[in-house]
Amino acid sequence: MDNIKEIDRSLIARRLYELLYNRGLFQKDLAEMSGIPPETISKYLNGKQMPDTKRLFALAQALGVSTDYILGLERDVIDNLEGIRKDLAYERTPATERAAEKVEKIMEYYSGARY
């Protein structure tokens, strides 16, 4: 059972780092946004502690993602959208170009970065 907890902590840490990086945020920013002490955020990012339910919801709300995403239960939205965008690039029509633009806007929303 300890092995599963280690994997979960590691995944949560990776997801939180990714979300902070994509949004240009620092640990202190996440602490302020979520109301979680900076020392606790540090423990999550180092994989030393897992958030309880209340703090998991606070993290998800502060970062604009689902709790399932932070826990690794949801596939990466960006990966899914990237595949759709590539598929649309093969067929160049006005309709697919408009669709590709919409997909890029959604990707921008989820990643906090421009494509």
SETORLO-197038 format. One record per residue (C-alpha): z, y, x. Coordinates in steps of 0.5 Angstrom, whole numbers, plus 2048, in hexadecimal, padded with zeros to 3 digits. Example, Ala and Ser with C-alpha at 12.3 -4.5 7.8 and 13.67 -1.06 7.14 Angstrom:
2
8107F7819/80E7FE81B/
END
This chain:
115
800800800/801805806/7FA804808/7F8807801/7FC80D802/7FA80E809/7F280E806/7F4812800/7F8818805/7F2818809/7ED818804/7F181E801/7F1821807/7EA821809/7E8824802/7ED829802/7EA82B809/7E382B806/7E582F800/7E8834805/7E283580A/7DD835804/7E183B801/7E283F807/7EA83E806/7F083D80A/7F6839809/7FA83F808/7F5841802/7F583A7FF/7FD83B7FF/7FD8427FC/7F783F7F7/7FB8397F5/80283B7F5/8048367FA/808837801/803838807/80783280A/80682D805/7FE82F805/7FF82E80C/80282780B/7FC825806/7F782880B/7FA823810/7FA81D80C/80281D80C/80381E805/80081D7FE/8008227F9/8048207F3/8018217EC/8038287EB/80182B7F2/7FA8277F1/7F882A7EB/7FA8317EE/7F682F7F4/7F082D7F0/7F08347EC/7F18387F2/7EB8357F5/7E78347EE/7E682C7EF/7E88277EB/7EF8237ED/7EA81D7ED/7E68207F3/7EC8217F7/7EE81A7F6/7E78187F8/7E68147F1/7E08197F0/7DA8197F4/7D881F7F7/7D48237F3/7D08277F8/7CE8207FB/7CB81E7F4/7C88257F3/7C58257FA/7C181E7F7/7BF8227F1/7BC8287F5/7B98237FA/7B58207F4/7B38267F1/7B08297F7/7AB8237F7/7A88267F1/7A682D7F1/7A58307EA/7A88367E7/7AD8327E3/7AF82E7E9/7B08347ED/7B48377E8/7B88317E7/7B98317EF/7BC8387EF/7C18367E9/7C38307EE/7C48357F4/7C883A7F0/7CD8347ED/7CD8317F5/7CF8387F7/7D48397F2/7D78327F4/7D78337FB/7D883B7FC/7D283B801/7CB83D800/7C5838801/
END
